[in-house]
Amino acid sequence: MDKQVRPKTEGWTQAKDETGKPLLQFTDKRKGKPPVHLVDLTPQERKAQFESLGVPGFRANQISTHYFSHYTSDPELMTDLPKSGKEELVQQVLPNLLTEVRRLRTDDGKTIKFLWKLFDGALVESVLMRYPNRITLCISSQAGCGMNCPFCATGKRASPETSPLQKSLIRL
């Protein structure tokens, strides 16, 4: 039977109470909301958003189909949109909310740790851990999580800010 490996700490010390239990850590929240993204809107709201941008409402359905059915946000692959202004339109309705900063593989590739930069500059992590009988995916839904997991640097920031679900799931 494989033994679970606990990664070493990376330059931080986990805060613990007098009994040795990890402490939840909280400080002030960051300010600023993410730009409105297509996934934030209902189909009716998408149409209204496009019309407010001076674009025919039916374009909302076209871009929604590309994004939700073809899984693309690349304007070059959206051949049913007019070339003129296509890139600007896609950037307005599909703003980049999450950028991969770093990817680390350990345990012969069984564990992959990602560092992500959010639209506001906050850094969060996700970790994919493959075990013999299960796969665990930890997605930080906070910029500074109070759970303080020993393998996760996001929890070490000690400034929880619950982020919109799209920040964490947009790449999935």
MARBA-3410 file (N, C-alpha, C, O; in Angstrom, 1 decimal):
172
0.8,-1.2,0.0,0.0,0.0,0.0,0.9,1.2,0.0,1.8,1.3,0.8 ~ 0.6,2.2,-0.9,1.3,3.4,-1.0,1.1,4.3,0.2,0.0,4.4,0.8 ~ 2.2,4.9,0.7,2.1,5.8,1.8,1.9,7.2,1.2,2.5,7.6,0.3 ~ 1.0,8.0,1.9,0.7,9.3,1.4,1.9,10.2,1.8,2.4,10.2,2.9 ~ 2.3,11.0,0.9,3.5,11.9,1.1,3.0,13.3,1.5,2.1,13.8,0.8
3.5,13.8,2.6,3.1,15.2,3.0,4.3,16.1,2.5,5.4,16.0,2.9 ~ 4.0,17.0,1.5,5.0,17.9,1.0,5.6,18.7,2.1,4.9,19.1,3.1 ~ 6.9,19.1,1.9,7.5,20.0,2.9,7.0,21.4,2.7,6.6,21.8,1.6 ~ 7.1,22.2,3.8,6.7,23.6,3.7,7.6,24.3,2.8,8.8,24.0,2.7 ~ 7.1,25.4,2.3,7.9,26.2,1.3,8.1,27.6,1.9,7.6,28.6,1.3
8.9,27.7,3.0,9.3,29.0,3.5,8.2,29.7,4.4,8.2,30.9,4.5 ~ 7.3,28.9,4.9,6.3,29.5,5.8,6.2,28.5,7.0,6.6,27.4,7.0 ~ 5.6,29.1,8.1,5.3,28.3,9.3,3.8,28.3,9.5,3.2,29.4,9.5 ~ 3.2,27.1,9.7,1.8,27.1,9.9,1.4,27.5,11.3,2.0,26.9,12.3 ~ 0.5,28.5,11.5,0.1,28.9,12.8,-0.7,27.8,13.4,-1.6,27.3,12.8
-0.5,27.6,14.7,-1.2,26.5,15.5,-1.6,27.1,16.8,-1.0,27.9,17.4 ~ -2.7,26.5,17.4,-3.1,26.9,18.7,-2.3,26.1,19.7,-1.4,25.3,19.3 ~ -2.6,26.2,21.0,-1.8,25.6,22.1,-1.9,24.1,22.0,-1.1,23.4,22.6 ~ -2.9,23.5,21.4,-3.1,22.1,21.3,-2.4,21.5,20.0,-2.4,20.3,19.8 ~ -1.9,22.4,19.2,-1.3,21.9,17.9,-2.2,21.9,16.7,-1.8,21.5,15.6
-3.5,22.3,16.9,-4.4,22.4,15.7,-4.1,23.6,14.9,-3.8,24.7,15.4 ~ -4.2,23.5,13.5,-4.0,24.7,12.7,-5.0,25.8,13.0,-6.2,25.5,13.2 ~ -4.6,27.0,13.0,-5.5,28.1,13.2,-6.0,28.7,11.9,-5.4,28.7,10.9 ~ -7.3,29.1,12.0,-7.9,29.8,10.9,-7.3,31.3,11.0,-7.2,31.8,12.1 ~ -7.0,31.8,9.8,-6.4,33.2,9.8,-7.2,34.1,8.9,-7.4,33.8,7.7
-7.6,35.2,9.4,-8.4,36.2,8.7,-7.8,37.6,8.8,-7.4,38.0,9.9 ~ -7.8,38.4,7.8,-7.5,39.8,7.8,-8.4,40.5,6.9,-9.4,39.9,6.4 ~ -8.2,41.8,6.6,-9.1,42.6,5.7,-9.2,42.0,4.3,-8.2,41.4,3.8 ~ -10.3,42.1,3.7,-10.6,41.7,2.4,-10.0,42.7,1.4,-9.8,43.9,1.7 ~ -9.6,42.2,0.2,-9.2,43.0,-0.9,-10.4,43.8,-1.4,-11.6,43.4,-1.2
-10.1,44.8,-2.1,-11.2,45.6,-2.7,-11.2,45.4,-4.2,-10.2,45.1,-4.8 ~ -12.4,45.6,-4.8,-12.5,45.5,-6.2,-13.3,44.3,-6.6,-13.1,43.2,-6.1 ~ -14.1,44.4,-7.6,-14.9,43.3,-8.2,-14.3,43.0,-9.5,-13.8,43.8,-10.2 ~ -14.5,41.7,-9.9,-14.1,41.4,-11.3,-14.9,42.0,-12.3,-16.1,42.3,-12.1 ~ -14.4,42.2,-13.5,-15.2,42.7,-14.6,-16.3,41.7,-14.9,-16.2,40.5,-14.7
-17.4,42.2,-15.4,-18.6,41.3,-15.8,-18.1,40.3,-16.9,-17.6,40.8,-17.9 ~ -18.4,39.1,-16.7,-18.0,38.0,-17.6,-19.3,37.4,-18.2,-20.3,37.4,-17.5 ~ -19.2,36.8,-19.3,-20.3,36.2,-20.0,-21.0,35.2,-19.0,-22.2,35.1,-19.0 ~ -20.2,34.5,-18.2,-20.8,33.4,-17.4,-21.6,34.0,-16.2,-22.4,33.3,-15.6 ~ -21.4,35.3,-15.9,-22.2,36.0,-14.9,-23.6,36.3,-15.3,-24.4,36.6,-14.4
-23.9,36.2,-16.6,-25.1,36.8,-17.1,-26.1,35.7,-17.6,-25.6,34.6,-18.0 ~ -27.4,35.9,-17.4,-28.4,35.0,-18.0,-28.4,35.3,-19.5,-27.8,36.3,-20.0 ~ -29.0,34.4,-20.3,-29.1,34.6,-21.7,-29.7,36.0,-22.1,-29.3,36.7,-23.0 ~ -30.8,36.4,-21.3,-31.4,37.7,-21.6,-30.5,38.8,-21.2,-30.4,39.8,-22.0 ~ -29.7,38.7,-20.1,-28.8,39.7,-19.7,-27.6,39.8,-20.7,-27.1,40.9,-21.0
-27.2,38.7,-21.3,-26.2,38.7,-22.3,-26.6,39.5,-23.5,-25.8,40.3,-24.0 ~ -27.8,39.2,-24.0,-28.3,40.0,-25.1,-28.3,41.5,-24.8,-27.9,42.3,-25.7 ~ -28.8,41.8,-23.7,-28.9,43.3,-23.3,-27.5,43.9,-23.2,-27.2,45.0,-23.6 ~ -26.5,43.1,-22.7,-25.1,43.5,-22.6,-24.6,43.8,-24.0,-23.9,44.9,-24.2 ~ -24.8,42.9,-24.9,-24.3,43.1,-26.3,-24.9,44.3,-26.9,-24.2,45.1,-27.6
-26.2,44.5,-26.7,-26.9,45.6,-27.3,-26.4,46.9,-26.7,-26.3,47.9,-27.4 ~ -26.1,46.9,-25.4,-25.5,48.1,-24.8,-24.1,48.5,-25.3,-23.7,49.6,-25.2 ~ -23.5,47.5,-25.9,-22.1,47.7,-26.5,-22.3,48.1,-28.0,-21.3,48.3,-28.6 ~ -23.5,48.2,-28.4,-23.7,48.5,-29.8,-23.6,47.4,-30.8,-23.4,47.6,-32.0 ~ -23.8,46.2,-30.3,-23.6,44.9,-31.1,-25.0,44.3,-31.1,-25.7,44.3,-30.1
-25.4,43.7,-32.3,-26.7,43.0,-32.3,-26.8,41.9,-31.3,-25.8,41.2,-31.0 ~ -28.0,41.8,-30.6,-28.2,40.9,-29.6,-27.9,39.4,-29.9,-27.5,38.6,-29.1 ~ -28.1,39.1,-31.2,-27.9,37.7,-31.6,-26.4,37.3,-31.5,-26.1,36.1,-31.5 ~ -25.5,38.2,-31.5,-24.1,37.9,-31.3,-23.8,37.3,-29.9,-22.9,36.5,-29.8 ~ -24.7,37.6,-29.0,-24.5,37.0,-27.6,-24.7,35.5,-27.7,-23.9,34.8,-27.0
-25.6,35.1,-28.5,-25.8,33.6,-28.6,-24.7,33.0,-29.3,-24.2,31.9,-29.0 ~ -24.1,33.7,-30.3,-23.0,33.1,-31.1,-21.8,32.9,-30.2,-21.2,31.9,-30.2 ~ -21.4,34.0,-29.4,-20.2,33.9,-28.6,-20.5,32.9,-27.4,-19.6,32.2,-27.0 ~ -21.7,32.9,-26.9,-22.1,31.9,-25.9,-21.9,30.5,-26.4,-21.4,29.6,-25.7 ~ -22.3,30.2,-27.6,-22.1,28.9,-28.2,-20.6,28.5,-28.3,-20.2,27.4,-28.0
-19.8,29.5,-28.7,-18.4,29.2,-28.8,-17.8,28.9,-27.4,-17.0,28.0,-27.3 ~ -18.2,29.7,-26.5,-17.6,29.5,-25.1,-18.1,28.3,-24.4,-17.3,27.5,-23.8 ~ -19.4,28.1,-24.4,-20.0,27.0,-23.6,-20.1,25.6,-24.3,-20.1,24.6,-23.7 ~ -20.1,25.7,-25.6,-20.2,24.4,-26.4,-18.9,24.0,-27.0,-18.6,22.8,-27.1 ~ -18.2,25.0,-27.6,-16.9,24.7,-28.2,-15.7,24.9,-27.3,-14.6,24.6,-27.7
-16.0,25.4,-26.1,-15.0,25.6,-25.1,-13.8,26.5,-25.6,-12.6,26.2,-25.3 ~ -14.1,27.6,-26.3,-13.1,28.5,-26.7,-13.4,29.9,-26.4,-14.6,30.3,-26.4 ~ -12.4,30.7,-26.1,-12.5,32.1,-26.0,-11.6,32.8,-27.0,-11.3,34.0,-26.9 ~ -11.1,32.0,-27.9,-10.2,32.6,-29.0,-11.0,33.2,-30.1,-11.7,32.5,-30.8 ~ -10.9,34.5,-30.3,-11.7,35.1,-31.3,-11.3,34.6,-32.7,-12.2,34.6,-33.6
-10.1,34.1,-33.0,-9.8,33.6,-34.3,-10.6,32.3,-34.7,-10.8,32.0,-35.8 ~ -11.0,31.6,-33.6,-11.8,30.4,-33.9,-13.3,30.7,-34.1,-14.1,29.8,-34.4 ~ -13.7,31.9,-33.8,-15.1,32.4,-33.9,-15.3,32.9,-35.3,-15.5,34.1,-35.5 ~ -15.4,32.0,-36.3,-15.4,32.4,-37.7,-16.7,33.0,-38.1,-16.9,33.6,-39.2 ~ -17.8,32.8,-37.3,-19.1,33.3,-37.7,-19.3,34.8,-37.2,-20.3,35.4,-37.4
-18.2,35.4,-36.6,-18.3,36.8,-36.2,-17.6,37.6,-37.2,-16.6,37.2,-37.8 ~ -18.0,38.8,-37.4,-17.3,39.7,-38.4,-15.9,40.0,-37.9,-15.7,40.2,-36.7 ~ -14.9,40.1,-38.8,-13.5,40.3,-38.4,-13.3,41.6,-37.7,-12.5,41.8,-36.8 ~ -14.0,42.6,-38.2,-13.9,44.0,-37.7,-14.4,44.1,-36.2,-15.6,43.8,-36.0 ~ -13.6,44.3,-35.3,-14.0,44.5,-33.9,-14.2,43.2,-33.1,-14.6,43.3,-31.9
-13.9,42.1,-33.7,-14.1,40.8,-33.1,-13.3,40.6,-31.8,-13.8,40.2,-30.8 ~ -12.0,40.9,-31.9,-11.1,40.7,-30.8,-11.5,41.6,-29.6,-11.5,41.2,-28.4 ~ -11.8,42.9,-29.9,-12.3,43.8,-28.8,-13.5,43.4,-28.2,-13.7,43.4,-26.9 ~ -14.5,42.9,-29.0,-15.8,42.4,-28.4,-15.5,41.2,-27.5,-16.1,41.2,-26.4 ~ -14.8,40.3,-28.0,-14.5,39.1,-27.2,-13.8,39.4,-25.9,-14.1,38.9,-24.8
-12.9,40.4,-25.9,-12.2,40.8,-24.7,-13.1,41.5,-23.7,-13.0,41.3,-22.5 ~ -14.1,42.2,-24.2,-15.1,42.9,-23.4,-16.0,41.9,-22.7,-16.3,42.1,-21.5 ~ -16.5,40.9,-23.4,-17.4,40.0,-22.8,-16.8,38.7,-22.2,-17.5,38.0,-21.4 ~ -15.6,38.4,-22.5,-14.8,37.3,-21.9,-13.5,37.8,-21.4,-12.4,37.3,-21.8 ~ -13.5,38.7,-20.4,-12.3,39.2,-19.9,-11.5,38.1,-19.2,-12.0,37.2,-18.6
-10.2,38.2,-19.3,-9.3,37.2,-18.7,-9.3,37.4,-17.2,-8.7,38.4,-16.7 ~ -9.8,36.5,-16.4,-9.9,36.6,-15.0,-8.9,35.8,-14.2,-8.7,36.0,-13.0 ~ -8.2,34.9,-14.9,-7.3,33.9,-14.3,-6.2,33.6,-15.2,-6.4,33.3,-16.4 ~ -4.9,33.8,-14.7,-3.8,33.5,-15.6,-2.9,32.5,-14.8,-2.6,32.8,-13.6 ~ -2.4,31.5,-15.5,-1.5,30.5,-14.9,-0.1,31.2,-14.7,0.4,31.7,-15.7
0.4,31.2,-13.5,1.7,31.8,-13.2,2.7,30.7,-13.1,3.8,30.9,-13.6 ~ 2.4,29.6,-12.5,3.4,28.5,-12.3,2.7,27.2,-12.1,1.5,27.1,-11.7 ~ 3.4,26.1,-12.6,2.9,24.8,-12.5,4.0,23.9,-12.0,5.1,23.9,-12.5 ~ 3.8,23.2,-10.9,4.8,22.3,-10.3,4.3,20.9,-10.3,3.1,20.6,-9.9 ~ 5.1,20.0,-10.7,4.7,18.5,-10.7,5.6,17.8,-9.6,6.8,18.0,-9.6
5.0,17.0,-8.8,5.8,16.3,-7.8,5.2,14.8,-7.8,4.3,14.5,-8.5 ~ 5.8,14.0,-7.0,5.4,12.6,-6.9,5.2,11.9,-8.2,4.2,11.3,-8.5 ~ 6.2,12.1,-9.1,6.2,11.5,-10.4,5.0,12.0,-11.2,4.4,11.2,-12.0 ~ 4.6,13.2,-11.1,3.5,13.8,-11.8,2.2,13.5,-11.2,1.1,13.9,-11.8 ~ 2.1,12.7,-10.1,0.8,12.4,-9.5,0.2,13.6,-8.8,-1.0,13.7,-8.6
1.0,14.6,-8.4,0.5,15.8,-7.8,0.9,17.0,-8.7,2.1,17.1,-9.0 ~ 0.0,17.8,-9.0,0.3,19.0,-9.8,-0.3,20.2,-9.0,-1.5,20.3,-8.7 ~ 0.6,21.2,-8.8,0.2,22.4,-8.0,0.3,23.5,-9.0,1.3,23.8,-9.7 ~ -0.8,24.3,-9.0,-0.9,25.5,-9.9,-0.9,26.8,-9.1,-1.6,26.8,-8.0 ~ -0.2,27.8,-9.5,-0.4,29.1,-9.0,-1.0,30.0,-10.0,-0.6,30.0,-11.2
-2.1,30.6,-9.6,-2.9,31.5,-10.5,-2.9,32.9,-10.1,-2.8,33.2,-8.9 ~ -2.9,33.8,-11.0,-3.0,35.2,-10.7,-4.4,35.7,-11.2,-4.8,35.5,-12.3 ~ -5.2,36.2,-10.2,-6.5,36.7,-10.5,-6.5,38.1,-11.2,-5.4,38.7,-11.2 ~ -7.6,38.5,-11.7,-7.7,39.8,-12.4,-7.2,41.0,-11.5,-6.7,41.9,-12.1 ~ -7.3,40.9,-10.2,-6.9,42.0,-9.3,-5.5,41.8,-8.8,-5.1,42.6,-7.9
-4.8,40.8,-9.3,-3.4,40.6,-8.8,-3.3,39.6,-7.7,-2.1,39.2,-7.4 ~ -4.4,39.2,-7.1,-4.3,38.2,-6.0,-3.8,36.9,-6.5,-4.1,36.5,-7.7 ~ -3.1,36.2,-5.7,-2.6,34.8,-6.1,-3.3,33.8,-5.4,-3.5,33.9,-4.1 ~ -3.8,32.7,-6.1,-4.4,31.6,-5.5,-3.9,30.3,-6.1,-3.2,30.4,-7.1 ~ -4.1,29.2,-5.4,-3.6,27.9,-5.9,-4.7,26.9,-6.1,-5.8,27.0,-5.6
-4.3,25.9,-6.9,-5.1,24.7,-7.0,-4.1,23.6,-7.0,-3.0,23.7,-7.5 ~ -4.6,22.5,-6.5,-3.7,21.3,-6.4,-4.5,20.1,-6.9,-5.6,19.8,-6.4 ~ -4.0,19.3,-7.8,-4.5,18.1,-8.3,-3.7,17.0,-7.7,-2.5,16.9,-7.9 ~ -4.3,16.1,-6.8,-3.6,15.0,-6.2,-4.2,13.7,-6.6,-5.4,13.5,-6.4 ~ -3.4,12.8,-7.1,-3.8,11.5,-7.6,-3.4,10.5,-6.6,-2.2,10.4,-6.3
-4.3,9.7,-6.0,-4.0,8.7,-5.1,-4.5,7.3,-5.7,-5.2,7.3,-6.6 ~ -4.1,6.2,-5.1,-4.5,4.9,-5.7,-6.0,4.7,-5.8,-6.4,4.2,-6.8 ~ -6.8,5.2,-4.9,-8.2,5.0,-5.0,-9.1,6.2,-5.2,-10.3,6.1,-5.2 ~ -8.4,7.3,-5.4,-9.2,8.6,-5.6,-8.3,9.7,-6.2,-7.1,9.5,-6.3 ~ -9.0,10.7,-6.7,-8.3,11.9,-7.2,-8.9,13.1,-6.4,-10.2,13.2,-6.3
-8.1,13.9,-5.9,-8.6,15.1,-5.1,-8.1,16.3,-5.9,-7.0,16.5,-6.2 ~ -9.1,17.3,-6.0,-8.8,18.6,-6.6,-9.1,19.6,-5.6,-10.3,19.8,-5.2 ~ -8.1,20.3,-5.2,-8.3,21.4,-4.2,-8.3,22.7,-5.0,-7.3,23.0,-5.6 ~ -9.4,23.5,-5.0,-9.4,24.7,-5.7,-9.6,25.8,-4.6,-10.6,25.8,-3.9 ~ -8.7,26.7,-4.6,-8.8,27.8,-3.6,-9.9,28.7,-4.1,-9.9,29.3,-5.2
-11.0,28.9,-3.3,-12.0,29.8,-3.7,-11.9,31.1,-2.9,-12.8,31.9,-2.9 ~ -10.7,31.3,-2.3,-10.5,32.5,-1.5,-9.0,32.9,-1.8,-8.2,32.1,-2.1 ~ -8.8,34.2,-1.8,-7.5,34.8,-2.0,-6.9,34.9,-0.6,-7.0,36.0,0.0 ~ -6.4,33.8,-0.1,-5.9,33.8,1.3,-6.9,32.9,2.1,-7.9,33.5,2.6 ~ -6.8,31.7,2.1,-7.7,30.8,2.7,-7.4,30.6,4.2,-6.2,30.5,4.6
-8.4,30.5,5.0,-8.2,30.4,6.4,-8.0,28.9,6.9,-7.8,28.7,8.1 ~ -8.1,27.9,6.0,-8.0,26.5,6.4,-6.6,26.1,6.7,-6.4,25.2,7.5 ~ -5.6,26.8,6.1,-4.2,26.5,6.5,-3.7,25.1,6.2,-3.0,24.5,7.0 ~ -4.1,24.5,5.1,-3.6,23.2,4.7,-2.1,23.2,4.6,-1.6,24.2,4.0 ~ -1.4,22.2,5.1,0.0,22.2,5.1,0.7,22.2,3.7,1.9,22.6,3.6
0.0,21.8,2.7,0.6,21.7,1.4,0.3,23.0,0.5,0.8,23.1,-0.6 ~ -0.5,23.9,1.1,-1.0,25.0,0.2,-0.5,26.4,0.7,-0.8,26.7,1.9 ~ 0.1,27.1,-0.2,0.7,28.4,0.2,-0.4,29.5,0.2,-0.3,30.5,0.8 ~ -1.6,29.2,-0.5,-2.6,30.2,-0.5,-3.1,30.5,0.9,-3.4,31.6,1.3 ~ -3.2,29.4,1.7,-3.7,29.6,3.1,-2.7,30.3,4.0,-3.0,30.8,5.0
-1.4,30.4,3.5,-0.4,31.1,4.3,-0.5,32.6,4.2,0.1,33.3,4.9 ~ -1.3,33.1,3.2,-1.4,34.5,3.0,-2.2,35.1,4.1,-2.1,36.3,4.4 ~ -3.1,34.4,4.7,-3.8,34.8,5.9,-4.7,36.0,5.6,-4.9,36.8,6.5 ~ -5.2,36.1,4.4,-6.2,37.2,4.1,-7.3,36.7,3.3,-7.4,37.0,2.1 ~ -8.2,36.0,3.9,-9.3,35.4,3.1,-10.2,36.4,2.5,-10.6,37.4,3.1
-10.5,36.2,1.2,-11.4,37.0,0.4,-12.1,36.1,-0.4,-11.6,35.6,-1.4 ~ -13.4,35.8,-0.1,-14.1,34.9,-0.9,-14.3,35.5,-2.3,-14.8,36.6,-2.5 ~ -13.8,34.7,-3.3,-13.9,35.2,-4.6,-15.0,34.7,-5.4,-15.6,33.6,-5.0 ~ -15.5,35.3,-6.4,-16.6,34.7,-7.2,-16.2,33.4,-7.8,-15.0,33.1,-8.1 ~ -17.2,32.5,-7.8,-16.9,31.1,-8.3,-16.2,31.1,-9.6,-15.4,30.2,-9.9
-16.5,32.1,-10.5,-15.9,32.1,-11.8,-14.4,32.2,-11.8,-13.7,31.6,-12.6 ~ -13.8,32.8,-10.7,-12.4,33.0,-10.6,-11.7,31.6,-10.6,-10.7,31.4,-11.2 ~ -12.3,30.7,-9.8,-11.7,29.4,-9.6,-12.1,28.4,-10.7,-11.3,27.5,-11.1 ~ -13.3,28.5,-11.3,-13.8,27.5,-12.2,-13.6,27.8,-13.6,-13.9,27.0,-14.5 ~ -13.3,29.1,-14.0,-13.3,29.5,-15.3,-12.3,28.6,-16.2,-12.6,28.4,-17.4
-11.3,28.1,-15.6,-10.3,27.3,-16.4,-10.7,25.8,-16.5,-10.2,25.1,-17.3 ~ -11.6,25.4,-15.6,-12.1,24.0,-15.7,-12.9,23.8,-16.9,-13.4,22.7,-17.1
END
